[in-house]
Amino acid sequence: MERQPTNFERRVYNVVKRVPRGRVTTYGLLAREVGCGSCRAIGQALKRNPYAPRIPCHRVIASDLTIGGYAGCTNGKQIDKKLALLKKEKILFRCGKLIDSNRIYRFQNR
């Protein structure tokens, strides 16, 4: 039987779904929007995302505009996969950093 997401994880997934195609947000911005004080908790929830890429956790990057992690990894095939998903959305990195900071999505108060 597949593990069901926790209430916290569902909150994170519902917020990350709002990040539009062609944009990224940061773990910190996402944490603030969810009402969580821990970027690491956000990363842990995204690591367990069973709905990727429909729930686009690949659109969440580190606050220093580097790629961050993907599926619990910070290098290797999973990061290559995250970079490829972002490249399809025309989100590009050079020397490990996001090229266009205008691609950062900042959540609007609802």
N, CA, C and O atoms as CSV, one atom per row, in Angstrom:
chain,resi,resn,atom,element,x,y,z
A,1,MET,N,N,0.839,-1.193,0.000
A,1,MET,CA,C,0.000,0.000,0.000
A,1,MET,C,C,0.880,1.251,0.000
A,1,MET,O,O,1.845,1.343,0.759
A,2,GLU,N,N,0.541,2.190,-0.843
A,2,GLU,CA,C,1.316,3.431,-0.969
A,2,GLU,C,C,1.083,4.343,0.232
A,2,GLU,O,O,-0.045,4.481,0.704
A,3,ARG,N,N,2.138,4.955,0.715
A,3,ARG,CA,C,2.067,5.895,1.830
A,3,ARG,C,C,1.270,7.130,1.416
A,3,ARG,O,O,1.501,7.689,0.344
A,4,GLN,N,N,0.349,7.546,2.249
A,4,GLN,CA,C,-0.443,8.742,1.978
A,4,GLN,C,C,0.303,9.973,2.492
A,4,GLN,O,O,0.931,9.917,3.549
A,5,PRO,N,N,0.240,11.086,1.752
A,5,PRO,CA,C,0.893,12.313,2.219
A,5,PRO,C,C,0.277,12.799,3.534
A,5,PRO,O,O,-0.917,12.627,3.776
A,6,THR,N,N,1.102,13.399,4.362
A,6,THR,CA,C,0.620,13.999,5.611
A,6,THR,C,C,-0.140,15.282,5.283
A,6,THR,O,O,-0.098,15.767,4.152
A,7,ASN,N,N,-0.830,15.824,6.274
A,7,ASN,CA,C,-1.535,17.098,6.076
A,7,ASN,C,C,-0.551,18.196,5.676
A,7,ASN,O,O,-0.845,19.002,4.794
A,8,PHE,N,N,0.612,18.232,6.320
A,8,PHE,CA,C,1.630,19.225,5.976
A,8,PHE,C,C,2.078,19.064,4.523
A,8,PHE,O,O,2.157,20.044,3.783
A,9,GLU,N,N,2.367,17.845,4.123
A,9,GLU,CA,C,2.798,17.599,2.743
A,9,GLU,C,C,1.714,18.033,1.767
A,9,GLU,O,O,2.022,18.633,0.737
A,10,ARG,N,N,0.468,17.746,2.062
A,10,ARG,CA,C,-0.630,18.179,1.171
A,10,ARG,C,C,-0.681,19.696,1.057
A,10,ARG,O,O,-0.923,20.232,-0.024
A,11,ARG,N,N,-0.451,20.395,2.182
A,11,ARG,CA,C,-0.421,21.871,2.133
A,11,ARG,C,C,0.697,22.347,1.215
A,11,ARG,O,O,0.495,23.243,0.395
A,12,VAL,N,N,1.873,21.748,1.354
A,12,VAL,CA,C,3.024,22.119,0.509
A,12,VAL,C,C,2.675,21.868,-0.961
A,12,VAL,O,O,2.910,22.734,-1.803
A,13,TYR,N,N,2.123,20.708,-1.278
A,13,TYR,CA,C,1.802,20.355,-2.664
A,13,TYR,C,C,0.752,21.297,-3.236
A,13,TYR,O,O,0.835,21.684,-4.402
A,14,ASN,N,N,-0.230,21.668,-2.431
A,14,ASN,CA,C,-1.261,22.589,-2.924
A,14,ASN,C,C,-0.683,23.965,-3.245
A,14,ASN,O,O,-1.123,24.617,-4.191
A,15,VAL,N,N,0.286,24.401,-2.474
A,15,VAL,CA,C,0.908,25.702,-2.751
A,15,VAL,C,C,1.844,25.606,-3.955
A,15,VAL,O,O,1.833,26.491,-4.810
A,16,VAL,N,N,2.649,24.555,-4.037
A,16,VAL,CA,C,3.603,24.449,-5.149
A,16,VAL,C,C,2.866,24.309,-6.486
A,16,VAL,O,O,3.413,24.673,-7.527
A,17,LYS,N,N,1.646,23.793,-6.475
A,17,LYS,CA,C,0.849,23.708,-7.710
A,17,LYS,C,C,0.570,25.082,-8.305
A,17,LYS,O,O,0.286,25.195,-9.498
A,18,ARG,N,N,0.647,26.123,-7.487
A,18,ARG,CA,C,0.368,27.485,-7.955
A,18,ARG,C,C,1.539,28.114,-8.710
A,18,ARG,O,O,1.373,29.156,-9.344
A,19,VAL,N,N,2.708,27.500,-8.651
A,19,VAL,CA,C,3.879,28.032,-9.372
A,19,VAL,C,C,3.661,27.742,-10.858
A,19,VAL,O,O,3.625,26.580,-11.264
A,20,PRO,N,N,3.518,28.790,-11.666
A,20,PRO,CA,C,3.207,28.567,-13.084
A,20,PRO,C,C,4.365,27.984,-13.882
A,20,PRO,O,O,5.534,28.133,-13.525
A,21,ARG,N,N,4.011,27.329,-14.950
A,21,ARG,CA,C,4.988,26.805,-15.895
A,21,ARG,C,C,5.886,27.960,-16.353
A,21,ARG,O,O,5.405,29.061,-16.622
A,22,GLY,N,N,7.186,27.698,-16.439
A,22,GLY,CA,C,8.125,28.733,-16.874
A,22,GLY,C,C,8.614,29.633,-15.753
A,22,GLY,O,O,9.330,30.603,-15.999
A,23,ARG,N,N,8.231,29.317,-14.521
A,23,ARG,CA,C,8.662,30.095,-13.358
A,23,ARG,C,C,9.164,29.139,-12.287
A,23,ARG,O,O,8.838,27.952,-12.308
A,24,VAL,N,N,9.949,29.645,-11.362
A,24,VAL,CA,C,10.412,28.870,-10.209
A,24,VAL,C,C,10.166,29.691,-8.955
A,24,VAL,O,O,9.992,30.908,-9.021
A,25,THR,N,N,10.151,29.030,-7.835
A,25,THR,CA,C,10.132,29.708,-6.546
A,25,THR,C,C,11.263,29.104,-5.716
A,25,THR,O,O,11.932,28.172,-6.163
A,26,THR,N,N,11.475,29.621,-4.537
A,26,THR,CA,C,12.530,29.094,-3.677
A,26,THR,C,C,11.915,28.333,-2.504
A,26,THR,O,O,10.739,28.503,-2.182
A,27,TYR,N,N,12.733,27.495,-1.876
A,27,TYR,CA,C,12.274,26.782,-0.691
A,27,TYR,C,C,11.829,27.784,0.369
A,27,TYR,O,O,10.839,27.550,1.063
A,28,GLY,N,N,12.549,28.897,0.502
A,28,GLY,CA,C,12.210,29.914,1.502
A,28,GLY,C,C,10.885,30.597,1.219
A,28,GLY,O,O,10.067,30.763,2.124
A,29,LEU,N,N,10.663,30.999,-0.036
A,29,LEU,CA,C,9.390,31.631,-0.392
A,29,LEU,C,C,8.227,30.661,-0.206
A,29,LEU,O,O,7.151,31.048,0.250
A,30,LEU,N,N,8.448,29.418,-0.558
A,30,LEU,CA,C,7.416,28.398,-0.396
A,30,LEU,C,C,7.125,28.168,1.085
A,30,LEU,O,O,5.964,28.051,1.479
A,31,ALA,N,N,8.174,28.104,1.907
A,31,ALA,CA,C,7.989,27.923,3.359
A,31,ALA,C,C,7.159,29.062,3.940
A,31,ALA,O,O,6.246,28.834,4.733
A,32,ARG,N,N,7.482,30.282,3.542
A,32,ARG,CA,C,6.739,31.446,4.043
A,32,ARG,C,C,5.270,31.363,3.643
A,32,ARG,O,O,4.386,31.653,4.449
A,33,GLU,N,N,5.013,30.969,2.405
A,33,GLU,CA,C,3.634,30.884,1.916
A,33,GLU,C,C,2.849,29.787,2.635
A,33,GLU,O,O,1.651,29.935,2.876
A,34,VAL,N,N,3.516,28.701,2.972
A,34,VAL,CA,C,2.866,27.591,3.674
A,34,VAL,C,C,2.686,27.923,5.157
A,34,VAL,O,O,1.852,27.326,5.838
A,35,GLY,N,N,3.486,28.891,5.653
A,35,GLY,CA,C,3.430,29.227,7.072
A,35,GLY,C,C,4.335,28.335,7.902
A,35,GLY,O,O,4.037,28.009,9.051
A,36,CYS,N,N,5.441,27.951,7.295
A,36,CYS,CA,C,6.399,27.048,7.929
A,36,CYS,C,C,7.721,27.793,8.082
A,36,CYS,O,O,8.144,28.504,7.170
A,37,GLY,N,N,8.363,27.636,9.213
A,37,GLY,CA,C,9.631,28.318,9.440
A,37,GLY,C,C,10.847,27.554,8.965
A,37,GLY,O,O,11.976,27.998,9.178
A,38,SER,N,N,10.640,26.411,8.323
A,38,SER,CA,C,11.779,25.567,7.973
A,38,SER,C,C,11.809,25.221,6.483
A,38,SER,O,O,10.935,24.523,5.968
A,39,CYS,N,N,12.836,25.727,5.813
A,39,CYS,CA,C,13.043,25.369,4.405
A,39,CYS,C,C,13.333,23.879,4.276
A,39,CYS,O,O,12.950,23.248,3.290
A,40,ARG,N,N,14.004,23.325,5.266
A,40,ARG,CA,C,14.326,21.891,5.237
A,40,ARG,C,C,13.064,21.038,5.287
A,40,ARG,O,O,12.990,20.007,4.619
A,41,ALA,N,N,12.073,21.454,6.066
A,41,ALA,CA,C,10.806,20.712,6.121
A,41,ALA,C,C,10.127,20.736,4.758
A,41,ALA,O,O,9.524,19.747,4.340
A,42,ILE,N,N,10.227,21.866,4.069
A,42,ILE,CA,C,9.673,21.966,2.713
A,42,ILE,C,C,10.395,20.983,1.796
A,42,ILE,O,O,9.757,20.257,1.033
A,43,GLY,N,N,11.718,20.960,1.871
A,43,GLY,CA,C,12.508,20.034,1.057
A,43,GLY,C,C,12.154,18.580,1.328
A,43,GLY,O,O,12.080,17.771,0.403
A,44,GLN,N,N,11.938,18.249,2.590
A,44,GLN,CA,C,11.572,16.878,2.941
A,44,GLN,C,C,10.203,16.516,2.373
A,44,GLN,O,O,10.006,15.402,1.886
A,45,ALA,N,N,9.261,17.450,2.433
A,45,ALA,CA,C,7.929,17.191,1.868
A,45,ALA,C,C,8.026,16.997,0.351
A,45,ALA,O,O,7.395,16.100,-0.206
A,46,LEU,N,N,8.814,17.839,-0.305
A,46,LEU,CA,C,8.952,17.736,-1.759
A,46,LEU,C,C,9.675,16.456,-2.150
A,46,LEU,O,O,9.376,15.864,-3.187
A,47,LYS,N,N,10.625,16.026,-1.328
A,47,LYS,CA,C,11.356,14.792,-1.598
A,47,LYS,C,C,10.408,13.598,-1.664
A,47,LYS,O,O,10.656,12.640,-2.396
A,48,ARG,N,N,9.327,13.661,-0.899
A,48,ARG,CA,C,8.367,12.546,-0.835
A,48,ARG,C,C,7.174,12.746,-1.772
A,48,ARG,O,O,6.199,11.999,-1.684
A,49,ASN,N,N,7.231,13.726,-2.658
A,49,ASN,CA,C,6.120,14.041,-3.562
A,49,ASN,C,C,5.821,12.858,-4.489
A,49,ASN,O,O,6.604,12.573,-5.396
A,50,PRO,N,N,4.697,12.168,-4.271
A,50,PRO,CA,C,4.376,11.025,-5.129
A,50,PRO,C,C,3.722,11.435,-6.443
A,50,PRO,O,O,3.472,10.590,-7.302
A,51,TYR,N,N,3.445,12.722,-6.603
A,51,TYR,CA,C,2.690,13.200,-7.762
A,51,TYR,C,C,3.544,13.943,-8.787
A,51,TYR,O,O,3.003,14.545,-9.714
A,52,ALA,N,N,4.866,13.912,-8.635
A,52,ALA,CA,C,5.753,14.618,-9.563
A,52,ALA,C,C,5.678,13.947,-10.938
A,52,ALA,O,O,5.549,12.724,-11.001
A,53,PRO,N,N,5.751,14.682,-12.014
A,53,PRO,CA,C,5.884,16.137,-12.097
A,53,PRO,C,C,4.548,16.893,-12.145
A,53,PRO,O,O,4.534,18.110,-12.329
A,54,ARG,N,N,3.417,16.171,-11.978
A,54,ARG,CA,C,2.118,16.869,-11.972
A,54,ARG,C,C,2.069,17.920,-10.863
A,54,ARG,O,O,1.571,19.026,-11.074
A,55,ILE,N,N,2.583,17.574,-9.686
A,55,ILE,CA,C,2.828,18.568,-8.633
A,55,ILE,C,C,4.281,18.976,-8.863
A,55,ILE,O,O,5.192,18.206,-8.557
A,56,PRO,N,N,4.510,20.179,-9.400
A,56,PRO,CA,C,5.818,20.532,-9.979
A,56,PRO,C,C,6.905,20.903,-8.973
A,56,PRO,O,O,7.343,22.052,-8.926
A,57,CYS,N,N,7.336,19.943,-8.179
A,57,CYS,CA,C,8.390,20.233,-7.208
A,57,CYS,C,C,9.703,20.606,-7.888
A,57,CYS,O,O,10.590,21.182,-7.257
A,58,HIS,N,N,9.830,20.277,-9.171
A,58,HIS,CA,C,11.053,20.663,-9.896
A,58,HIS,C,C,11.148,22.178,-10.042
A,58,HIS,O,O,12.210,22.696,-10.388
A,59,ARG,N,N,10.057,22.895,-9.786
A,59,ARG,CA,C,10.052,24.359,-9.899
A,59,ARG,C,C,10.474,25.060,-8.617
A,59,ARG,O,O,10.296,26.271,-8.487
A,60,VAL,N,N,11.031,24.316,-7.671
A,60,VAL,CA,C,11.493,24.902,-6.412
A,60,VAL,C,C,13.013,24.798,-6.372
A,60,VAL,O,O,13.584,23.716,-6.509
A,61,ILE,N,N,13.660,25.958,-6.180
A,61,ILE,CA,C,15.124,26.015,-6.164
A,61,ILE,C,C,15.596,26.635,-4.851
A,61,ILE,O,O,14.789,27.118,-4.056
A,62,ALA,N,N,16.888,26.617,-4.639
A,62,ALA,CA,C,17.473,27.187,-3.420
A,62,ALA,C,C,17.396,28.713,-3.450
A,62,ALA,O,O,17.319,29.320,-4.518
A,63,SER,N,N,17.418,29.320,-2.269
A,63,SER,CA,C,17.326,30.782,-2.150
A,63,SER,C,C,18.508,31.509,-2.774
A,63,SER,O,O,18.394,32.680,-3.137
A,64,ASP,N,N,19.651,30.822,-2.903
A,64,ASP,CA,C,20.810,31.446,-3.552
A,64,ASP,C,C,20.748,31.281,-5.078
A,64,ASP,O,O,21.714,31.567,-5.785
A,65,LEU,N,N,19.586,30.813,-5.569
A,65,LEU,CA,C,19.273,30.633,-6.993
A,65,LEU,C,C,20.044,29.489,-7.645
A,65,LEU,O,O,20.140,29.426,-8.871
A,66,THR,N,N,20.598,28.578,-6.827
A,66,THR,CA,C,21.158,27.348,-7.365
A,66,THR,C,C,20.033,26.317,-7.452
A,66,THR,O,O,18.933,26.554,-6.953
A,67,ILE,N,N,20.300,25.205,-8.068
A,67,ILE,CA,C,19.266,24.228,-8.395
A,67,ILE,C,C,18.613,23.584,-7.166
A,67,ILE,O,O,17.447,23.195,-7.236
A,68,GLY,N,N,19.328,23.463,-6.052
A,68,GLY,CA,C,18.752,22.785,-4.887
A,68,GLY,C,C,18.777,21.280,-5.096
A,68,GLY,O,O,19.694,20.749,-5.724
A,69,GLY,N,N,17.777,20.597,-4.574
A,69,GLY,CA,C,17.730,19.145,-4.680
A,69,GLY,C,C,16.548,18.683,-5.511
A,69,GLY,O,O,15.716,19.482,-5.941
A,70,TYR,N,N,16.492,17.365,-5.729
A,70,TYR,CA,C,15.373,16.765,-6.440
A,70,TYR,C,C,15.302,15.295,-6.075
A,70,TYR,O,O,16.284,14.563,-6.194
A,71,ALA,N,N,14.139,14.874,-5.634
A,71,ALA,CA,C,13.907,13.475,-5.257
A,71,ALA,C,C,14.917,12.995,-4.219
A,71,ALA,O,O,15.343,11.841,-4.240
A,72,GLY,N,N,15.295,13.898,-3.311
A,72,GLY,CA,C,16.214,13.537,-2.245
A,72,GLY,C,C,17.687,13.577,-2.611
A,72,GLY,O,O,18.534,13.213,-1.795
A,73,CYS,N,N,18.009,14.011,-3.818
A,73,CYS,CA,C,19.406,14.050,-4.283
A,73,CYS,C,C,19.830,15.483,-4.565
A,73,CYS,O,O,19.009,16.330,-4.918
A,74,THR,N,N,21.120,15.743,-4.406
A,74,THR,CA,C,21.655,17.069,-4.726
A,74,THR,C,C,22.664,17.022,-5.865
A,74,THR,O,O,23.274,18.038,-6.198
A,75,ASN,N,N,22.843,15.839,-6.468
A,75,ASN,CA,C,23.683,15.716,-7.660
A,75,ASN,C,C,23.301,14.431,-8.383
A,75,ASN,O,O,22.501,13.637,-7.888
A,76,GLY,N,N,23.876,14.243,-9.540
A,76,GLY,CA,C,23.638,13.014,-10.288
A,76,GLY,C,C,22.410,13.049,-11.178
A,76,GLY,O,O,21.955,14.116,-11.592
A,77,LYS,N,N,21.877,11.866,-11.467
A,77,LYS,CA,C,20.791,11.716,-12.439
A,77,LYS,C,C,19.533,12.491,-12.059
A,77,LYS,O,O,18.859,13.039,-12.931
A,78,GLN,N,N,19.213,12.543,-10.774
A,78,GLN,CA,C,17.986,13.252,-10.376
A,78,GLN,C,C,18.115,14.756,-10.657
A,78,GLN,O,O,17.158,15.386,-11.108
A,79,ILE,N,N,19.279,15.323,-10.395
A,79,ILE,CA,C,19.472,16.753,-10.688
A,79,ILE,C,C,19.473,16.982,-12.194
A,79,ILE,O,O,18.944,17.988,-12.667
A,80,ASP,N,N,20.055,16.071,-12.944
A,80,ASP,CA,C,20.002,16.172,-14.405
A,80,ASP,C,C,18.551,16.155,-14.879
A,80,ASP,O,O,18.185,16.893,-15.793
A,81,LYS,N,N,17.728,15.315,-14.258
A,81,LYS,CA,C,16.306,15.252,-14.607
A,81,LYS,C,C,15.597,16.569,-14.277
A,81,LYS,O,O,14.797,17.061,-15.073
A,82,LYS,N,N,15.891,17.143,-13.093
A,82,LYS,CA,C,15.289,18.421,-12.703
A,82,LYS,C,C,15.698,19.519,-13.693
A,82,LYS,O,O,14.860,20.302,-14.140
A,83,LEU,N,N,16.976,19.568,-14.025
A,83,LEU,CA,C,17.456,20.567,-14.988
A,83,LEU,C,C,16.782,20.389,-16.350
A,83,LEU,O,O,16.452,21.375,-17.009
A,84,ALA,N,N,16.576,19.149,-16.773
A,84,ALA,CA,C,15.916,18.889,-18.059
A,84,ALA,C,C,14.452,19.329,-18.026
A,84,ALA,O,O,13.957,19.903,-18.997
A,85,LEU,N,N,13.754,19.065,-16.916
A,85,LEU,CA,C,12.366,19.509,-16.786
A,85,LEU,C,C,12.280,21.034,-16.840
A,85,LEU,O,O,11.393,21.591,-17.488
A,86,LEU,N,N,13.204,21.697,-16.159
A,86,LEU,CA,C,13.215,23.162,-16.168
A,86,LEU,C,C,13.596,23.706,-17.539
A,86,LEU,O,O,13.040,24.712,-17.980
A,87,LYS,N,N,14.528,23.063,-18.210
A,87,LYS,CA,C,14.941,23.507,-19.548
A,87,LYS,C,C,13.759,23.450,-20.518
A,87,LYS,O,O,13.615,24.329,-21.368
A,88,LYS,N,N,12.913,22.424,-20.396
A,88,LYS,CA,C,11.708,22.334,-21.240
A,88,LYS,C,C,10.798,23.533,-21.035
A,88,LYS,O,O,10.032,23.902,-21.925
A,89,GLU,N,N,10.889,24.142,-19.849
A,89,GLU,CA,C,10.083,25.319,-19.535
A,89,GLU,C,C,10.863,26.614,-19.777
A,89,GLU,O,O,10.432,27.699,-19.387
A,90,LYS,N,N,12.019,26.472,-20.430
A,90,LYS,CA,C,12.894,27.603,-20.760
A,90,LYS,C,C,13.469,28.300,-19.529
A,90,LYS,O,O,13.745,29.499,-19.550
A,91,ILE,N,N,13.644,27.532,-18.464
A,91,ILE,CA,C,14.305,28.021,-17.256
A,91,ILE,C,C,15.721,27.457,-17.291
A,91,ILE,O,O,15.927,26.245,-17.215
A,92,LEU,N,N,16.687,28.357,-17.406
A,92,LEU,CA,C,18.067,27.929,-17.643
A,92,LEU,C,C,18.998,28.329,-16.510
A,92,LEU,O,O,18.786,29.324,-15.818
A,93,PHE,N,N,20.030,27.521,-16.345
A,93,PHE,CA,C,21.060,27.745,-15.336
A,93,PHE,C,C,22.409,27.838,-16.037
A,93,PHE,O,O,22.665,27.129,-17.010
A,94,ARG,N,N,23.272,28.723,-15.529
A,94,ARG,CA,C,24.647,28.838,-16.029
A,94,ARG,C,C,25.564,28.836,-14.822
A,94,ARG,O,O,25.346,29.566,-13.855
A,95,CYS,N,N,26.587,28.009,-14.893
A,95,CYS,CA,C,27.535,27.874,-13.777
A,95,CYS,C,C,26.789,27.566,-12.471
A,95,CYS,O,O,27.176,28.026,-11.396
A,96,GLY,N,N,25.724,26.787,-12.588
A,96,GLY,CA,C,24.985,26.338,-11.416
A,96,GLY,C,C,23.958,27.301,-10.857
A,96,GLY,O,O,23.332,27.012,-9.838
A,97,LYS,N,N,23.769,28.463,-11.519
A,97,LYS,CA,C,22.823,29.460,-11.006
A,97,LYS,C,C,21.775,29.804,-12.060
A,97,LYS,O,O,22.031,29.753,-13.263
A,98,LEU,N,N,20.587,30.155,-11.569
A,98,LEU,CA,C,19.501,30.599,-12.437
A,98,LEU,C,C,19.960,31.823,-13.228
A,98,LEU,O,O,20.467,32.786,-12.653
A,99,ILE,N,N,19.781,31.782,-14.533
A,99,ILE,CA,C,20.235,32.885,-15.380
A,99,ILE,C,C,19.340,34.111,-15.225
A,99,ILE,O,O,19.840,35.228,-15.093
A,100,ASP,N,N,18.029,33.915,-15.239
A,100,ASP,CA,C,17.075,35.030,-15.268
A,100,ASP,C,C,16.280,35.089,-13.969
A,100,ASP,O,O,15.335,34.323,-13.783
A,101,SER,N,N,16.659,35.995,-13.069
A,101,SER,CA,C,15.963,36.097,-11.782
A,101,SER,C,C,14.524,36.597,-11.935
A,101,SER,O,O,13.748,36.537,-10.982
A,102,ASN,N,N,14.162,37.085,-13.118
A,102,ASN,CA,C,12.768,37.465,-13.361
A,102,ASN,C,C,11.855,36.242,-13.439
A,102,ASN,O,O,10.632,36.379,-13.447
A,103,ARG,N,N,12.439,35.058,-13.495
A,103,ARG,CA,C,11.663,33.810,-13.522
A,103,ARG,C,C,11.185,33.390,-12.131
A,103,ARG,O,O,10.432,32.425,-12.001
A,104,ILE,N,N,11.617,34.110,-11.089
A,104,ILE,CA,C,11.227,33.738,-9.724
A,104,ILE,C,C,9.783,34.161,-9.484
A,104,ILE,O,O,9.406,35.313,-9.698
A,105,TYR,N,N,8.987,33.193,-9.033
A,105,TYR,CA,C,7.589,33.434,-8.723
A,105,TYR,C,C,7.461,33.752,-7.238
A,105,TYR,O,O,7.871,32.974,-6.376
A,106,ARG,N,N,6.891,34.898,-6.969
A,106,ARG,CA,C,6.621,35.316,-5.582
A,106,ARG,C,C,5.118,35.225,-5.388
A,106,ARG,O,O,4.348,35.808,-6.151
A,107,PHE,N,N,4.713,34.506,-4.382
A,107,PHE,CA,C,3.300,34.259,-4.148
A,107,PHE,C,C,2.568,35.555,-3.833
A,107,PHE,O,O,3.094,36.423,-3.136
A,108,GLN,N,N,1.376,35.676,-4.340
A,108,GLN,CA,C,0.524,36.833,-4.074
A,108,GLN,C,C,-0.372,36.508,-2.894
A,108,GLN,O,O,-0.858,35.384,-2.769
A,109,ASN,N,N,-0.592,37.480,-2.034
A,109,ASN,CA,C,-1.545,37.261,-0.938
A,109,ASN,C,C,-2.925,37.092,-1.532
A,109,ASN,O,O,-3.344,37.860,-2.398
A,110,ARG,N,N,-3.610,36.104,-1.069
A,110,ARG,CA,C,-4.948,35.822,-1.614
A,110,ARG,C,C,-6.008,36.487,-0.790
A,110,ARG,O,O,-7.194,36.364,-1.094
